[in-house]
């Protein structure tokens, strides 16, 4: 069984959309990633930090899904990272209302000994120096290292980010971030530029418009499933990443052909994430629901056409 290690945030979110609002609920990149990857019955652990205000039952929710949280540091006299945001009517844009780093401001990740031999490593959206610190703690390079990042780090820590990109195999970013990182408007040209920075595979997420996978001269596009209701987009990108790497870890196959299937797996799980606030939908997802929706993806994209 493959080992997956995820380094990211375990946090509080407060979310407002046109459909309602929440008080503090479970959030953070590592939470969404690990809940998605848990659908693949792999050995996985997360490295993160929370404050003494973080409810133990939130960690227990993760443990119940065989997610190892022993490396989630608890700083008893500190407060947990907190993000609050409000989505506009189209749900494609949002305003950040509050970002309290709290214990995350001084986060120094420690990779536990039992995951230093991980086969797959996913570096969630964190400061590039934190991501690099994790890479240095793993003595033998994993089979695959994937990284998520965002425009904030491109604006403020570009040099450090460029160093980390030399060490990873896969980068997952959205289309706006790909354009900023590459300086190219065309996503094909953007992927080529990013490929030259280090990653062998470039995954560009386009939200409700699907996702693109680039490797050398190969391109694959996965659509997003048309949904009757999108309730809360928070965490969809992290859920995609968790489904993507969870599939790869389960199958232990990192060929381009299998990465296509991994992109579909990620898109499939992300389509569930948006149906409820926060992690609620992912916490109650069943195997049958996943398989049924995978069939919908297959029917959406499969066709016969005669080529003359």
N, C-alpha and C positions, 0 to 999 in steps of 0.2 A: 504494500500500500504506500502510495506517494505521500510525502510530507509537504504541506503548504504552510508557509509562515507569512502572515500579513502584518505590516506595521502601519498604523494609522490612528485616527482619533476614535475614542469612545466618548460620547459627549451628550449634552442636553441640547435639544432643539425646541424652539417655539415657532410654530408655523401658522401663517394666515393665508388662505386662498379665498377665491370667490365663494367657496362652498363651506367655509367654516374656519375655525381657528383652534389651536391647542394651547395648553399650558406647556410646561417642560415635559418633553417625552424623550425616549431613547433615540439618539442620533449618532452621527460620527461615521467617517468613512469605513473604519474597521468593522463597525457593527453591520452596516449594509453588505460589505464585501463578504464577511464571514457567514452571514445568514444565507446569502446566495450560494456560496461554495458548499455550505452544509448539505445542499440538495444532492451532492455527489458522493456522500459517504466516504470521505477521505480523512486522513489524519491532519488536522489543522490547528494552529495556535495563532494567537494575536499578541502583539506587543503594543502597549499603549499606557496611558496614565489618566487617572481620575482623582477627584478629591474625596474627602471624607463625607461629602454630601451626596455621593452617588449611591443610589439604593442597591443593596446586595442582590435584590431579586432581579435587577436588570442583568447582572452578570450570570445569575442562575439561569435566566432565559437562554443565554448563549451556551452555558454548560449542558443544558438539556438537549441541545442539538450537537453534542460532541465537539464543541468548540473549546479548546483549552485556553483559559484566561489566567493561568498562573503568572504570566509575564505582564499582566495589567497591574502596574504599580498604583497603589492606593496611598495618597498623601493625606493623612487624616486631618491635618489642620489647613488643608487647601481646598479650593473650590474647583469644580469640574468645568472644562471648556464649555462655553455656552454660545449658541448662535441663534438669532431670531431673524426671520425674514418674512416679507409680504409679497405674494405673487400678484401680478397684474391679471386682467381678465383673460388674456390669451394664454396664460401660464408659461409663456416662453421667456418672459422677463420678470425680474423680481428686484425688490429693494432690500438690502441688508439693513436691518434696524439696530441690531446689537451684535458685536463680536467681542466676547470677553475671553481672552486666552487663558487666564487663570493659571492652573498648574501646567498647561501646555507650553507656557512661555519659557520654562526652564527644563523642558522634557529632554532627558538623556536616555535614549532607549538602551535596554540591555537584552540581548538575544539570549534566551535560555539555552543551557547546554544541550537539552534534548531536541532542539530545533536548529542547532548550528550545522547539522547535516541535512537541512531541508532540500528537497528536490526542486521546489518551486517557491519563489520569493516575490511577493507583491508589495511594492513600496507605495503606500497610499499618499494622498495629497498632503505633503508636509514640507517644511523647510528643506532645501536640497542638502544642507550640511547634516541634517538628521538622517536623511536617506543615505548619504555617503557613509555616515558613521555605522549604520546597520550593515552595509555591504562589507565594510572592513572587519566586522565582527564574525563573518562567516568564512572559515578557513579555505573551504573548497567551493568554487563557484557552482551554484545550483544549475540544474538542467536548463532552467529558464528564469530570468529576472525581468519582471514587468514593473513599470512605473507610471503613476498618474501625477499630473501636475496641473497648474493653472496660471492664468495671466498675472496674478499677484506676484508669483515668484519670478516670472519673466520680467516684470517691471522693476523688481527690487533686488533680485539675487541671480541675475542672468549668468554671470561667470561661474558661480557655484553649480547652477543647473546644468551648464554645458559640460562640466566635469563629470557629473553623475550620468549624463546621457551616454558618455563613452563606455559606461560599465553595464548598460542594460540591453536586453534583447528586444523588448517590446515597450512602446510608449502608447498610452491611451489618453487622448485629449479630444476636446470638442473642436468644431470647425473654426470658431473664432480664435481659439488658442493656437491652432495649427497655422492659421494665417499670420498671427502675431509672431510666433516663434520663427517662422520661415521667411517672413517678409513677402510672401507670394499670395496672390488672391486665389489662383487656381489651386484646388486641393490636390490635384495630381502633381503639380510643380512643388507645392508645399511638402507633400510626402517625400518627394525626391530629395529636397533640401534637408529634411529632418533625418532621412535615412543616412545621409552623409555625416550627420552629427554623431552617429553611433548605433542607434537601434536598428536591428535587422527587419523588424516588423513595425509598421505604423498603423495604429487603429484610430480612425477619426470618427467620433460620435457626432451624429447630427440630430439628436433628440427624436422628435416625432417623424423625422425624415430618414431614419435608419442609421446605418454605420458602414464605413468603408475600411477595408483591410488592404494594406499595400505591402508587398515584399518584392524587391528587385523590380522586374518588369510585370509582375503579376498584380492584378487588382480584383477584389471581390466586394460586392455590395450586398448588404443584408437590409431588407426593408424593415420598417417598424410596423407592427401589426395595427391596423386601424381599430381603435377602441371606441366604444360607445361613451365611456366616461373616463376622463383623466381628473383625478381628485387632488393629487399632490405630487409634483415631480421631484421633490427632495429625495436625494439618494439614488435616483434612477441610474446615473452614471456609475456610481460605485457598485450598484447591484449588477449592472452590465459587466463590470470588471470582475466581480466575484464569480459570476456565471461563466465568463470566458476562461478564467484561469482554473476554476473548479473542474470544468470539462477537460482541460488539458491535463490536470493532475490525475483525474480519474482514469483517463485513457492512456496516459504516459506516452503520448504521441505529439510531437511538436512540429510535424510536417505542415506545409502550407495548406494541404487538403484538409487536415484535421482542424487547423485554425479557422477554416471557413465554418466548420460545424461549431467550433467554440464561439464564434461571433453570433451564430444563430442562437446558441444556448444563452449567451449573455443578453441578447435582445429579447428572447422569450421571457426570462426572469424579470427583466426591467419592465416589461409590459404589465406584470402583476404588481410590482412595487408602487406604481403610480395610482393604483385603484383605491388606496386607503391612506390615511395620514401616517407619516413616519414609517416605522418597520412593521406596522400591524399586519399588513397583508403577507409579508414574508414570514412572519412568525407562525402563521396558520395555513401555509401553503401545503397542498398534498401532492403526492407523486402523480396521481391520476389527473389532477388539474394541469400539471406541467406537461404530461404526455399529450393530453387532448389539445393543448394550445400549440405544442410543437407540430402536431398534425395540421393545424390551421396555417402555421408558417409554411409548411411544405406545400399545401394546396394553393397558398397565395403566390408562390414563386415557381411552381412547376408547370411546364407547358410543353407541348410538342409543336414543332414548326419545321416545315420542309425547307432545307437550304439547297438552292439550285447552284 
